[in-house]
Amino acid sequence: MAEHLDSPMKTTVYRELQPFADKIRTQHENILEAASVRQDFTANISHELKTPLTAISGYSELIETGMVSGDRFPT
């Protein structure tokens, strides 16, 4: 039963154990869903942090290379 959580029809479960098997499958599905939500959240946060850091890095490189003066950008 533990080896076939994704496909419950592969295993025969005793009638007495059916509620337990259903609960285990539900928990397995919840864990997979939580992992997916966590991965999406991490990707979104990473993107949201990288965007302003990329802009700041670009501005600082322009100033460092002398392509623009530092006083052109508001502080």
PQR file with spaces between the fields and no chain letter, atoms N, CA, C, O and H, PARSE charges and radii, in Angstrom:
ATOM       1  N    MET     1       0.824   -1.188    0.000 -0.4000 1.5000
ATOM       2  CA   MET     1       0.000    0.000    0.000 -0.0000 2.0000
ATOM       3  C    MET     1       0.870    1.255    0.000  0.5500 1.7000
ATOM       4  O    MET     1       0.575    2.205   -0.725 -0.5500 1.4000
ATOM       5  N    ALA     2       1.924    1.273    0.793 -0.4000 1.5000
ATOM       6  CA   ALA     2       2.792    2.452    0.874 -0.0000 2.0000
ATOM       7  C    ALA     2       3.524    2.701   -0.438  0.5500 1.7000
ATOM       8  O    ALA     2       3.866    3.841   -0.753 -0.5500 1.4000
ATOM       9  H    ALA     2       2.163    0.501    1.382  0.4000 1.0000
ATOM      10  N    GLU     3       3.764    1.651   -1.196 -0.4000 1.5000
ATOM      11  CA   GLU     3       4.488    1.789   -2.461 -0.0000 2.0000
ATOM      12  C    GLU     3       3.598    2.307   -3.584  0.5500 1.7000
ATOM      13  O    GLU     3       4.108    2.732   -4.621 -0.5500 1.4000
ATOM      14  H    GLU     3       3.487    0.725   -0.941  0.4000 1.0000
ATOM      15  N    HIS     4       2.284    2.283   -3.402 -0.4000 1.5000
ATOM      16  CA   HIS     4       1.359    2.653   -4.463 -0.0000 2.0000
ATOM      17  C    HIS     4       0.391    3.752   -4.027  0.5500 1.7000
ATOM      18  O    HIS     4      -0.803    3.666   -4.314 -0.5500 1.4000
ATOM      19  H    HIS     4       1.870    1.938   -2.560  0.4000 1.0000
ATOM      20  N    LEU     5       0.877    4.764   -3.351 -0.4000 1.5000
ATOM      21  CA   LEU     5      -0.006    5.838   -2.888 -0.0000 2.0000
ATOM      22  C    LEU     5      -0.604    6.629   -4.042  0.5500 1.7000
ATOM      23  O    LEU     5      -1.726    7.127   -3.940 -0.5500 1.4000
ATOM      24  H    LEU     5       1.846    4.833   -3.117  0.4000 1.0000
ATOM      25  N    ASP     6       0.138    6.748   -5.141 -0.4000 1.5000
ATOM      26  CA   ASP     6      -0.360    7.521   -6.278 -0.0000 2.0000
ATOM      27  C    ASP     6      -1.413    6.787   -7.090  0.5500 1.7000
ATOM      28  O    ASP     6      -2.190    7.417   -7.807 -0.5500 1.4000
ATOM      29  H    ASP     6       1.049    6.344   -5.224  0.4000 1.0000
ATOM      30  N    SER     7      -1.448    5.480   -6.990 -0.4000 1.5000
ATOM      31  CA   SER     7      -2.433    4.702   -7.735 -0.0000 2.0000
ATOM      32  C    SER     7      -3.073    3.667   -6.802  0.5500 1.7000
ATOM      33  O    SER     7      -2.609    2.529   -6.731 -0.5500 1.4000
ATOM      34  H    SER     7      -0.816    4.968   -6.407  0.4000 1.0000
ATOM      35  N    PRO     8      -4.120    4.050   -6.098 -0.5600 1.5000
ATOM      36  CA   PRO     8      -4.703    3.191   -5.063  0.2800 2.0000
ATOM      37  C    PRO     8      -5.320    1.906   -5.599  0.5500 1.7000
ATOM      38  O    PRO     8      -5.523    0.970   -4.826 -0.5500 1.4000
ATOM      39  N    MET     9      -5.622    1.826   -6.870 -0.4000 1.5000
ATOM      40  CA   MET     9      -6.265    0.626   -7.402 -0.0000 2.0000
ATOM      41  C    MET     9      -5.302   -0.559   -7.501  0.5500 1.7000
ATOM      42  O    MET     9      -5.749   -1.689   -7.696 -0.5500 1.4000
ATOM      43  H    MET     9      -5.457    2.586   -7.498  0.4000 1.0000
ATOM      44  N    LYS    10      -4.027   -0.335   -7.376 -0.4000 1.5000
ATOM      45  CA   LYS    10      -3.045   -1.420   -7.505 -0.0000 2.0000
ATOM      46  C    LYS    10      -3.011   -2.319   -6.269  0.5500 1.7000
ATOM      47  O    LYS    10      -2.501   -3.438   -6.332 -0.5500 1.4000
ATOM      48  H    LYS    10      -3.664    0.583   -7.218  0.4000 1.0000
ATOM      49  N    THR    11      -3.540   -1.846   -5.167 -0.4000 1.5000
ATOM      50  CA   THR    11      -3.449   -2.619   -3.940 -0.0000 2.0000
ATOM      51  C    THR    11      -4.836   -2.964   -3.426  0.5500 1.7000
ATOM      52  O    THR    11      -5.783   -2.189   -3.565 -0.5500 1.4000
ATOM      53  H    THR    11      -3.954   -0.937   -5.115  0.4000 1.0000
ATOM      54  N    THR    12      -4.931   -4.124   -2.839 -0.4000 1.5000
ATOM      55  CA   THR    12      -6.163   -4.550   -2.205 -0.0000 2.0000
ATOM      56  C    THR    12      -6.042   -4.245   -0.719  0.5500 1.7000
ATOM      57  O    THR    12      -5.063   -4.609   -0.068 -0.5500 1.4000
ATOM      58  H    THR    12      -4.162   -4.753   -2.726  0.4000 1.0000
ATOM      59  N    VAL    13      -7.048   -3.578   -0.206 -0.4000 1.5000
ATOM      60  CA   VAL    13      -7.018   -3.187    1.198 -0.0000 2.0000
ATOM      61  C    VAL    13      -8.166   -3.898    1.915  0.5500 1.7000
ATOM      62  O    VAL    13      -9.281   -3.977    1.400 -0.5500 1.4000
ATOM      63  H    VAL    13      -7.843   -3.282   -0.735  0.4000 1.0000
ATOM      64  N    TYR    14      -7.878   -4.407    3.097 -0.4000 1.5000
ATOM      65  CA   TYR    14      -8.942   -4.996    3.904 -0.0000 2.0000
ATOM      66  C    TYR    14      -9.974   -3.924    4.237  0.5500 1.7000
ATOM      67  O    TYR    14      -9.635   -2.763    4.463 -0.5500 1.4000
ATOM      68  H    TYR    14      -6.972   -4.343    3.516  0.4000 1.0000
ATOM      69  N    ARG    15     -11.218   -4.329    4.261 -0.4000 1.5000
ATOM      70  CA   ARG    15     -12.304   -3.391    4.522 -0.0000 2.0000
ATOM      71  C    ARG    15     -12.073   -2.602    5.818  0.5500 1.7000
ATOM      72  O    ARG    15     -12.386   -1.413    5.882 -0.5500 1.4000
ATOM      73  H    ARG    15     -11.494   -5.273    4.077  0.4000 1.0000
ATOM      74  N    GLU    16     -11.542   -3.243    6.825 -0.4000 1.5000
ATOM      75  CA   GLU    16     -11.301   -2.590    8.116 -0.0000 2.0000
ATOM      76  C    GLU    16     -10.221   -1.512    8.018  0.5500 1.7000
ATOM      77  O    GLU    16     -10.212   -0.557    8.794 -0.5500 1.4000
ATOM      78  H    GLU    16     -11.288   -4.209    6.773  0.4000 1.0000
ATOM      79  N    LEU    17      -9.318   -1.676    7.065 -0.4000 1.5000
ATOM      80  CA   LEU    17      -8.210   -0.726    6.922 -0.0000 2.0000
ATOM      81  C    LEU    17      -8.501    0.378    5.918  0.5500 1.7000
ATOM      82  O    LEU    17      -7.687    1.287    5.752 -0.5500 1.4000
ATOM      83  H    LEU    17      -9.325   -2.452    6.434  0.4000 1.0000
ATOM      84  N    GLN    18      -9.647    0.316    5.245 -0.4000 1.5000
ATOM      85  CA   GLN    18      -9.957    1.298    4.213 -0.0000 2.0000
ATOM      86  C    GLN    18      -9.950    2.741    4.730  0.5500 1.7000
ATOM      87  O    GLN    18      -9.384    3.606    4.061 -0.5500 1.4000
ATOM      88  H    GLN    18     -10.308   -0.423    5.380  0.4000 1.0000
ATOM      89  N    PRO    19     -10.555    3.045    5.898 -0.5600 1.5000
ATOM      90  CA   PRO    19     -10.473    4.432    6.387  0.2800 2.0000
ATOM      91  C    PRO    19      -9.035    4.897    6.626  0.5500 1.7000
ATOM      92  O    PRO    19      -8.686    6.042    6.338 -0.5500 1.4000
ATOM      93  N    PHE    20      -8.214    3.998    7.153 -0.4000 1.5000
ATOM      94  CA   PHE    20      -6.811    4.324    7.381 -0.0000 2.0000
ATOM      95  C    PHE    20      -6.096    4.585    6.052  0.5500 1.7000
ATOM      96  O    PHE    20      -5.331    5.542    5.933 -0.5500 1.4000
ATOM      97  H    PHE    20      -8.498    3.068    7.386  0.4000 1.0000
ATOM      98  N    ALA    21      -6.348    3.731    5.053 -0.4000 1.5000
ATOM      99  CA   ALA    21      -5.721    3.892    3.739 -0.0000 2.0000
ATOM     100  C    ALA    21      -6.163    5.201    3.095  0.5500 1.7000
ATOM     101  O    ALA    21      -5.347    5.898    2.492 -0.5500 1.4000
ATOM     102  H    ALA    21      -6.969    2.953    5.149  0.4000 1.0000
ATOM     103  N    ASP    22      -7.440    5.541    3.214 -0.4000 1.5000
ATOM     104  CA   ASP    22      -7.943    6.799    2.662 -0.0000 2.0000
ATOM     105  C    ASP    22      -7.276    8.002    3.318  0.5500 1.7000
ATOM     106  O    ASP    22      -6.919    8.970    2.647 -0.5500 1.4000
ATOM     107  H    ASP    22      -8.103    4.975    3.704  0.4000 1.0000
ATOM     108  N    LYS    23      -7.114    7.931    4.622 -0.4000 1.5000
ATOM     109  CA   LYS    23      -6.477    9.026    5.359 -0.0000 2.0000
ATOM     110  C    LYS    23      -5.016    9.191    4.921  0.5500 1.7000
ATOM     111  O    LYS    23      -4.543   10.312    4.732 -0.5500 1.4000
ATOM     112  H    LYS    23      -7.403    7.144    5.167  0.4000 1.0000
ATOM     113  N    ILE    24      -4.318    8.083    4.762 -0.4000 1.5000
ATOM     114  CA   ILE    24      -2.914    8.126    4.335 -0.0000 2.0000
ATOM     115  C    ILE    24      -2.818    8.736    2.944  0.5500 1.7000
ATOM     116  O    ILE    24      -1.950    9.574    2.700 -0.5500 1.4000
ATOM     117  H    ILE    24      -4.702    7.172    4.915  0.4000 1.0000
ATOM     118  N    ARG    25      -3.696    8.331    2.027 -0.4000 1.5000
ATOM     119  CA   ARG    25      -3.671    8.891    0.669 -0.0000 2.0000
ATOM     120  C    ARG    25      -3.960   10.386    0.685  0.5500 1.7000
ATOM     121  O    ARG    25      -3.317   11.156   -0.029 -0.5500 1.4000
ATOM     122  H    ARG    25      -4.401    7.650    2.225  0.4000 1.0000
ATOM     123  N    THR    26      -4.929   10.795    1.503 -0.4000 1.5000
ATOM     124  CA   THR    26      -5.270   12.217    1.602 -0.0000 2.0000
ATOM     125  C    THR    26      -4.083   13.017    2.126  0.5500 1.7000
ATOM     126  O    THR    26      -3.771   14.088    1.605 -0.5500 1.4000
ATOM     127  H    THR    26      -5.451   10.170    2.084  0.4000 1.0000
ATOM     128  N    GLN    27      -3.431   12.503    3.145 -0.4000 1.5000
ATOM     129  CA   GLN    27      -2.264   13.194    3.688 -0.0000 2.0000
ATOM     130  C    GLN    27      -1.139   13.259    2.659  0.5500 1.7000
ATOM     131  O    GLN    27      -0.447   14.272    2.554 -0.5500 1.4000
ATOM     132  H    GLN    27      -3.685   11.633    3.569  0.4000 1.0000
ATOM     133  N    HIS    28      -0.960   12.196    1.911 -0.4000 1.5000
ATOM     134  CA   HIS    28       0.063   12.177    0.856 -0.0000 2.0000
ATOM     135  C    HIS    28      -0.237   13.257   -0.186  0.5500 1.7000
ATOM     136  O    HIS    28       0.666   13.987   -0.595 -0.5500 1.4000
ATOM     137  H    HIS    28      -1.522   11.373    1.996  0.4000 1.0000
ATOM     138  N    GLU    29      -1.478   13.363   -0.613 -0.4000 1.5000
ATOM     139  CA   GLU    29      -1.868   14.380   -1.586 -0.0000 2.0000
ATOM     140  C    GLU    29      -1.664   15.782   -1.021  0.5500 1.7000
ATOM     141  O    GLU    29      -1.219   16.680   -1.737 -0.5500 1.4000
ATOM     142  H    GLU    29      -2.212   12.770   -0.281  0.4000 1.0000
ATOM     143  N    ASN    30      -1.985   15.976    0.254 -0.4000 1.5000
ATOM     144  CA   ASN    30      -1.797   17.289    0.887 -0.0000 2.0000
ATOM     145  C    ASN    30      -0.324   17.669    0.964  0.5500 1.7000
ATOM     146  O    ASN    30       0.034   18.831    0.772 -0.5500 1.4000
ATOM     147  H    ASN    30      -2.347   15.247    0.835  0.4000 1.0000
ATOM     148  N    ILE    31       0.515   16.701    1.242 -0.4000 1.5000
ATOM     149  CA   ILE    31       1.954   16.964    1.308 -0.0000 2.0000
ATOM     150  C    ILE    31       2.482   17.371   -0.066  0.5500 1.7000
ATOM     151  O    ILE    31       3.275   18.306   -0.181 -0.5500 1.4000
ATOM     152  H    ILE    31       0.224   15.757    1.398  0.4000 1.0000
ATOM     153  N    LEU    32       2.039   16.665   -1.102 -0.4000 1.5000
ATOM     154  CA   LEU    32       2.476   16.997   -2.459 -0.0000 2.0000
ATOM     155  C    LEU    32       1.989   18.388   -2.858  0.5500 1.7000
ATOM     156  O    LEU    32       2.725   19.148   -3.488 -0.5500 1.4000
ATOM     157  H    LEU    32       1.395   15.906   -1.008  0.4000 1.0000
ATOM     158  N    GLU    33       0.759   18.718   -2.496 -0.4000 1.5000
ATOM     159  CA   GLU    33       0.227   20.042   -2.823 -0.0000 2.0000
ATOM     160  C    GLU    33       0.982   21.136   -2.076  0.5500 1.7000
ATOM     161  O    GLU    33       1.294   22.178   -2.651 -0.5500 1.4000
ATOM     162  H    GLU    33       0.162   18.100   -1.984  0.4000 1.0000
ATOM     163  N    ALA    34       1.277   20.903   -0.793 -0.4000 1.5000
ATOM     164  CA   ALA    34       2.025   21.889   -0.010 -0.0000 2.0000
ATOM     165  C    ALA    34       3.428   22.095   -0.582  0.5500 1.7000
ATOM     166  O    ALA    34       3.934   23.217   -0.607 -0.5500 1.4000
ATOM     167  H    ALA    34       1.023   20.057   -0.326  0.4000 1.0000
ATOM     168  N    ALA    35       4.047   21.021   -1.036 -0.4000 1.5000
ATOM     169  CA   ALA    35       5.377   21.138   -1.633 -0.0000 2.0000
ATOM     170  C    ALA    35       5.314   21.974   -2.907  0.5500 1.7000
ATOM     171  O    ALA    35       6.212   22.771   -3.179 -0.5500 1.4000
ATOM     172  H    ALA    35       3.636   20.109   -1.016  0.4000 1.0000
ATOM     173  N    SER    36       4.262   21.793   -3.678 -0.4000 1.5000
ATOM     174  CA   SER    36       4.097   22.571   -4.910 -0.0000 2.0000
ATOM     175  C    SER    36       3.874   24.048   -4.601  0.5500 1.7000
ATOM     176  O    SER    36       4.456   24.915   -5.252 -0.5500 1.4000
ATOM     177  H    SER    36       3.532   21.146   -3.458  0.4000 1.0000
ATOM     178  N    VAL    37       3.033   24.332   -3.610 -0.4000 1.5000
ATOM     179  CA   VAL    37       2.771   25.717   -3.211 -0.0000 2.0000
ATOM     180  C    VAL    37       4.054   26.367   -2.708  0.5500 1.7000
ATOM     181  O    VAL    37       4.344   27.518   -3.032 -0.5500 1.4000
ATOM     182  H    VAL    37       2.560   23.627   -3.081  0.4000 1.0000
ATOM     183  N    ARG    38       4.811   25.631   -1.922 -0.4000 1.5000
ATOM     184  CA   ARG    38       6.076   26.152   -1.391 -0.0000 2.0000
ATOM     185  C    ARG    38       7.059   26.459   -2.521  0.5500 1.7000
ATOM     186  O    ARG    38       7.741   27.483   -2.497 -0.5500 1.4000
ATOM     187  H    ARG    38       4.574   24.695   -1.658  0.4000 1.0000
ATOM     188  N    GLN    39       7.125   25.577   -3.498 -0.4000 1.5000
ATOM     189  CA   GLN    39       8.036   25.793   -4.628 -0.0000 2.0000
ATOM     190  C    GLN    39       7.618   27.023   -5.436  0.5500 1.7000
ATOM     191  O    GLN    39       8.467   27.815   -5.844 -0.5500 1.4000
ATOM     192  H    GLN    39       6.571   24.745   -3.518  0.4000 1.0000
ATOM     193  N    ASP    40       6.318   27.185   -5.665 -0.4000 1.5000
ATOM     194  CA   ASP    40       5.823   28.360   -6.386 -0.0000 2.0000
ATOM     195  C    ASP    40       6.116   29.637   -5.605  0.5500 1.7000
ATOM     196  O    ASP    40       6.532   30.641   -6.185 -0.5500 1.4000
ATOM     197  H    ASP    40       5.628   26.542   -5.333  0.4000 1.0000
ATOM     198  N    PHE    41       5.901   29.600   -4.296 -0.4000 1.5000
ATOM     199  CA   PHE    41       6.156   30.760   -3.446 -0.0000 2.0000
ATOM     200  C    PHE    41       7.630   31.149   -3.492  0.5500 1.7000
ATOM     201  O    PHE    41       7.960   32.327   -3.628 -0.5500 1.4000
ATOM     202  H    PHE    41       5.563   28.785   -3.825  0.4000 1.0000
ATOM     203  N    THR    42       8.504   30.173   -3.381 -0.4000 1.5000
ATOM     204  CA   THR    42       9.942   30.439   -3.413 -0.0000 2.0000
ATOM     205  C    THR    42      10.358   31.035   -4.757  0.5500 1.7000
ATOM     206  O    THR    42      11.171   31.959   -4.805 -0.5500 1.4000
ATOM     207  H    THR    42       8.236   29.216   -3.271  0.4000 1.0000
ATOM     208  N    ALA    43       9.805   30.511   -5.841 -0.4000 1.5000
ATOM     209  CA   ALA    43      10.134   31.048   -7.163 -0.0000 2.0000
ATOM     210  C    ALA    43       9.650   32.490   -7.306  0.5500 1.7000
ATOM     211  O    ALA    43      10.361   33.330   -7.857 -0.5500 1.4000
ATOM     212  H    ALA    43       9.145   29.761   -5.802  0.4000 1.0000
ATOM     213  N    ASN    44       8.443   32.781   -6.811 -0.4000 1.5000
ATOM     214  CA   ASN    44       7.913   34.138   -6.895 -0.0000 2.0000
ATOM     215  C    ASN    44       8.725   35.123   -6.057  0.5500 1.7000
ATOM     216  O    ASN    44       9.019   36.230   -6.509 -0.5500 1.4000
ATOM     217  H    ASN    44       7.866   32.098   -6.363  0.4000 1.0000
ATOM     218  N    ILE    45       9.084   34.729   -4.854 -0.4000 1.5000
ATOM     219  CA   ILE    45       9.884   35.602   -3.986 -0.0000 2.0000
ATOM     220  C    ILE    45      11.250   35.854   -4.610  0.5500 1.7000
ATOM     221  O    ILE    45      11.747   36.980   -4.600 -0.5500 1.4000
ATOM     222  H    ILE    45       8.845   33.830   -4.487  0.4000 1.0000
ATOM     223  N    SER    46      11.849   34.809   -5.146 -0.4000 1.5000
ATOM     224  CA   SER    46      13.156   34.954   -5.783 -0.0000 2.0000
ATOM     225  C    SER    46      13.078   35.949   -6.932  0.5500 1.7000
ATOM     226  O    SER    46      13.946   36.811   -7.074 -0.5500 1.4000
ATOM     227  H    SER    46      11.445   33.895   -5.154  0.4000 1.0000
ATOM     228  N    HIS    47      12.048   35.832   -7.743 -0.4000 1.5000
ATOM     229  CA   HIS    47      11.882   36.753   -8.866 -0.0000 2.0000
ATOM     230  C    HIS    47      11.678   38.180   -8.377  0.5500 1.7000
ATOM     231  O    HIS    47      12.288   39.109   -8.906 -0.5500 1.4000
ATOM     232  H    HIS    47      11.343   35.132   -7.628  0.4000 1.0000
ATOM     233  N    GLU    48      10.832   38.361   -7.380 -0.4000 1.5000
ATOM     234  CA   GLU    48      10.539   39.699   -6.871 -0.0000 2.0000
ATOM     235  C    GLU    48      11.765   40.356   -6.243  0.5500 1.7000
ATOM     236  O    GLU    48      11.891   41.580   -6.282 -0.5500 1.4000
ATOM     237  H    GLU    48      10.336   37.607   -6.951  0.4000 1.0000
ATOM     238  N    LEU    49      12.658   39.579   -5.675 -0.4000 1.5000
ATOM     239  CA   LEU    49      13.879   40.145   -5.092 -0.0000 2.0000
ATOM     240  C    LEU    49      14.942   40.416   -6.157  0.5500 1.7000
ATOM     241  O    LEU    49      15.673   41.403   -6.068 -0.5500 1.4000
ATOM     242  H    LEU    49      12.556   38.585   -5.643  0.4000 1.0000
ATOM     243  N    LYS    50      15.027   39.554   -7.150 -0.4000 1.5000
ATOM     244  CA   LYS    50      16.055   39.721   -8.175 -0.0000 2.0000
ATOM     245  C    LYS    50      15.797   40.922   -9.074  0.5500 1.7000
ATOM     246  O    LYS    50      16.747   41.557   -9.533 -0.5500 1.4000
ATOM     247  H    LYS    50      14.433   38.752   -7.222  0.4000 1.0000
ATOM     248  N    THR    51      14.547   41.245   -9.334 -0.4000 1.5000
ATOM     249  CA   THR    51      14.225   42.340  -10.241 -0.0000 2.0000
ATOM     250  C    THR    51      14.795   43.675   -9.762  0.5500 1.7000
ATOM     251  O    THR    51      15.516   44.317  -10.525 -0.5500 1.4000
ATOM     252  H    THR    51      13.776   40.729   -8.962  0.4000 1.0000
ATOM     253  N    PRO    52      14.508   44.125   -8.533 -0.5600 1.5000
ATOM     254  CA   PRO    52      15.091   45.401   -8.106  0.2800 2.0000
ATOM     255  C    PRO    52      16.608   45.329   -7.924  0.5500 1.7000
ATOM     256  O    PRO    52      17.308   46.316   -8.151 -0.5500 1.4000
ATOM     257  N    LEU    53      17.109   44.180   -7.521 -0.4000 1.5000
ATOM     258  CA   LEU    53      18.563   44.046   -7.360 -0.0000 2.0000
ATOM     259  C    LEU    53      19.273   44.152   -8.705  0.5500 1.7000
ATOM     260  O    LEU    53      20.370   44.705   -8.780 -0.5500 1.4000
ATOM     261  H    LEU    53      16.540   43.378   -7.337  0.4000 1.0000
ATOM     262  N    THR    54      18.670   43.637   -9.754 -0.4000 1.5000
ATOM     263  CA   THR    54      19.244   43.752  -11.090 -0.0000 2.0000
ATOM     264  C    THR    54      19.276   45.208  -11.531  0.5500 1.7000
ATOM     265  O    THR    54      20.267   45.659  -12.105 -0.5500 1.4000
ATOM     266  H    THR    54      17.778   43.188   -9.693  0.4000 1.0000
ATOM     267  N    ALA    55      18.204   45.948  -11.269 -0.4000 1.5000
ATOM     268  CA   ALA    55      18.163   47.369  -11.631 -0.0000 2.0000
ATOM     269  C    ALA    55      19.224   48.159  -10.860  0.5500 1.7000
ATOM     270  O    ALA    55      19.919   48.994  -11.438 -0.5500 1.4000
ATOM     271  H    ALA    55      17.399   45.582  -10.802  0.4000 1.0000
ATOM     272  N    ILE    56      19.346   47.903   -9.583 -0.4000 1.5000
ATOM     273  CA   ILE    56      20.344   48.594   -8.758 -0.0000 2.0000
ATOM     274  C    ILE    56      21.747   48.261   -9.251  0.5500 1.7000
ATOM     275  O    ILE    56      22.606   49.138   -9.344 -0.5500 1.4000
ATOM     276  H    ILE    56      18.781   47.225   -9.113  0.4000 1.0000
ATOM     277  N    SER    57      21.973   46.989   -9.565 -0.4000 1.5000
ATOM     278  CA   SER    57      23.281   46.572  -10.058 -0.0000 2.0000
ATOM     279  C    SER    57      23.604   47.260  -11.386  0.5500 1.7000
ATOM     280  O    SER    57      24.734   47.698  -11.601 -0.5500 1.4000
ATOM     281  H    SER    57      21.276   46.277   -9.489  0.4000 1.0000
ATOM     282  N    GLY    58      22.624   47.352  -12.264 -0.4000 1.5000
ATOM     283  CA   GLY    58      22.834   48.024  -13.545 -0.0000 2.0000
ATOM     284  C    GLY    58      23.162   49.490  -13.374  0.5500 1.7000
ATOM     285  O    GLY    58      24.081   49.990  -14.023 -0.5500 1.4000
ATOM     286  H    GLY    58      21.706   46.996  -12.089  0.4000 1.0000
ATOM     287  N    TYR    59      22.433   50.198  -12.516 -0.4000 1.5000
ATOM     288  CA   TYR    59      22.706   51.614  -12.264 -0.0000 2.0000
ATOM     289  C    TYR    59      24.093   51.810  -11.670  0.5500 1.7000
ATOM     290  O    TYR    59      24.820   52.727  -12.053 -0.5500 1.4000
ATOM     291  H    TYR    59      21.686   49.792  -11.989  0.4000 1.0000
ATOM     292  N    SER    60      24.455   50.936  -10.726 -0.4000 1.5000
ATOM     293  CA   SER    60      25.767   51.091  -10.091 -0.0000 2.0000
ATOM     294  C    SER    60      26.896   50.820  -11.096  0.5500 1.7000
ATOM     295  O    SER    60      27.943   51.463  -11.021 -0.5500 1.4000
ATOM     296  H    SER    60      23.864   50.192  -10.415  0.4000 1.0000
ATOM     297  N    GLU    61      26.707   49.890  -12.026 -0.4000 1.5000
ATOM     298  CA   GLU    61      27.722   49.653  -13.053 -0.0000 2.0000
ATOM     299  C    GLU    61      27.863   50.860  -13.978  0.5500 1.7000
ATOM     300  O    GLU    61      28.973   51.213  -14.377 -0.5500 1.4000
ATOM     301  H    GLU    61      25.856   49.367  -12.087  0.4000 1.0000
ATOM     302  N    LEU    62      26.741   51.492  -14.318 -0.4000 1.5000
ATOM     303  CA   LEU    62      26.805   52.695  -15.145 -0.0000 2.0000
ATOM     304  C    LEU    62      27.596   53.800  -14.442  0.5500 1.7000
ATOM     305  O    LEU    62      28.412   54.478  -15.066 -0.5500 1.4000
ATOM     306  H    LEU    62      25.839   51.206  -13.993  0.4000 1.0000
ATOM     307  N    ILE    63      27.354   53.973  -13.168 -0.4000 1.5000
ATOM     308  CA   ILE    63      28.065   54.997  -12.392 -0.0000 2.0000
ATOM     309  C    ILE    63      29.544   54.621  -12.281  0.5500 1.7000
ATOM     310  O    ILE    63      30.418   55.472  -12.449 -0.5500 1.4000
ATOM     311  H    ILE    63      26.690   53.422  -12.661  0.4000 1.0000
ATOM     312  N    GLU    64      29.822   53.348  -12.000 -0.4000 1.5000
ATOM     313  CA   GLU    64      31.198   52.889  -11.815 -0.0000 2.0000
ATOM     314  C    GLU    64      32.023   53.053  -13.102  0.5500 1.7000
ATOM     315  O    GLU    64      33.193   53.430  -13.040 -0.5500 1.4000
ATOM     316  H    GLU    64      29.112   52.657  -11.863  0.4000 1.0000
ATOM     317  N    THR    65      31.435   52.778  -14.235 -0.4000 1.5000
ATOM     318  CA   THR    65      32.174   52.880  -15.487 -0.0000 2.0000
ATOM     319  C    THR    65      32.234   54.308  -16.021  0.5500 1.7000
ATOM     320  O    THR    65      32.903   54.565  -17.023 -0.5500 1.4000
ATOM     321  H    THR    65      30.485   52.471  -14.286  0.4000 1.0000
ATOM     322  N    GLY    66      31.545   55.237  -15.366 -0.4000 1.5000
ATOM     323  CA   GLY    66      31.591   56.636  -15.769 -0.0000 2.0000
ATOM     324  C    GLY    66      30.657   56.976  -16.914  0.5500 1.7000
ATOM     325  O    GLY    66      30.737   58.072  -17.470 -0.5500 1.4000
ATOM     326  H    GLY    66      31.002   55.029  -14.553  0.4000 1.0000
ATOM     327  N    MET    67      29.779   56.065  -17.275 -0.4000 1.5000
ATOM     328  CA   MET    67      28.838   56.342  -18.371 -0.0000 2.0000
ATOM     329  C    MET    67      27.824   57.414  -17.965  0.5500 1.7000
ATOM     330  O    MET    67      27.308   58.149  -18.807 -0.5500 1.4000
ATOM     331  H    MET    67      29.714   55.175  -16.823  0.4000 1.0000
ATOM     332  N    VAL    68      27.554   57.488  -16.683 -0.4000 1.5000
ATOM     333  CA   VAL    68      26.689   58.559  -16.142 -0.0000 2.0000
ATOM     334  C    VAL    68      27.291   58.984  -14.818  0.5500 1.7000
ATOM     335  O    VAL    68      28.045   58.238  -14.193 -0.5500 1.4000
ATOM     336  H    VAL    68      27.973   56.891  -15.999  0.4000 1.0000
ATOM     337  N    SER    69      26.949   60.194  -14.399 -0.4000 1.5000
ATOM     338  CA   SER    69      27.432   60.629  -13.098 -0.0000 2.0000
ATOM     339  C    SER    69      26.424   60.210  -12.024  0.5500 1.7000
ATOM     340  O    SER    69      25.234   60.050  -12.292 -0.5500 1.4000
ATOM     341  H    SER    69      26.337   60.800  -14.907  0.4000 1.0000
ATOM     342  N    GLY    70      26.919   60.044  -10.842 -0.4000 1.5000
ATOM     343  CA   GLY    70      26.068   59.600   -9.741 -0.0000 2.0000
ATOM     344  C    GLY    70      24.998   60.588   -9.349  0.5500 1.7000
ATOM     345  O    GLY    70      24.014   60.205   -8.717 -0.5500 1.4000
ATOM     346  H    GLY    70      27.886   60.175  -10.624  0.4000 1.0000
ATOM     347  N    ASP    71      25.161   61.863   -9.708 -0.4000 1.5000
ATOM     348  CA   ASP    71      24.185   62.862   -9.289 -0.0000 2.0000
ATOM     349  C    ASP    71      22.944   62.878  -10.189  0.5500 1.7000
ATOM     350  O    ASP    71      22.005   63.622   -9.907 -0.5500 1.4000
ATOM     351  H    ASP    71      25.960   62.174  -10.222  0.4000 1.0000
ATOM     352  N    ARG    72      22.913   62.096  -11.242 -0.4000 1.5000
ATOM     353  CA   ARG    72      21.744   62.032  -12.100 -0.0000 2.0000
ATOM     354  C    ARG    72      20.611   61.238  -11.497  0.5500 1.7000
ATOM     355  O    ARG    72      19.455   61.377  -11.896 -0.5500 1.4000
ATOM     356  H    ARG    72      23.676   61.492  -11.471  0.4000 1.0000
ATOM     357  N    PHE    73      20.948   60.414  -10.541 -0.4000 1.5000
ATOM     358  CA   PHE    73      19.939   59.548   -9.923 -0.0000 2.0000
ATOM     359  C    PHE    73      19.548   60.120   -8.568  0.5500 1.7000
ATOM     360  O    PHE    73      20.421   60.460   -7.770 -0.5500 1.4000
ATOM     361  H    PHE    73      21.887   60.302  -10.216  0.4000 1.0000
ATOM     362  N    PRO    74      18.259   60.231   -8.296 -0.5600 1.5000
ATOM     363  CA   PRO    74      17.833   60.758   -6.997  0.2800 2.0000
ATOM     364  C    PRO    74      18.220   59.815   -5.867  0.5500 1.7000
ATOM     365  O    PRO    74      18.294   58.598   -6.038 -0.5500 1.4000
ATOM     366  N    THR    75      18.459   60.407   -4.727 -0.4000 1.5000
ATOM     367  CA   THR    75      18.819   59.589   -3.563 -0.0000 2.0000
ATOM     368  C    THR    75      17.648   59.421   -2.658  0.5500 1.7000
ATOM     369  O    THR    75      17.757   58.762   -1.623 -0.5500 1.4000
ATOM     370  H    THR    75      18.398   61.395   -4.589  0.4000 1.0000
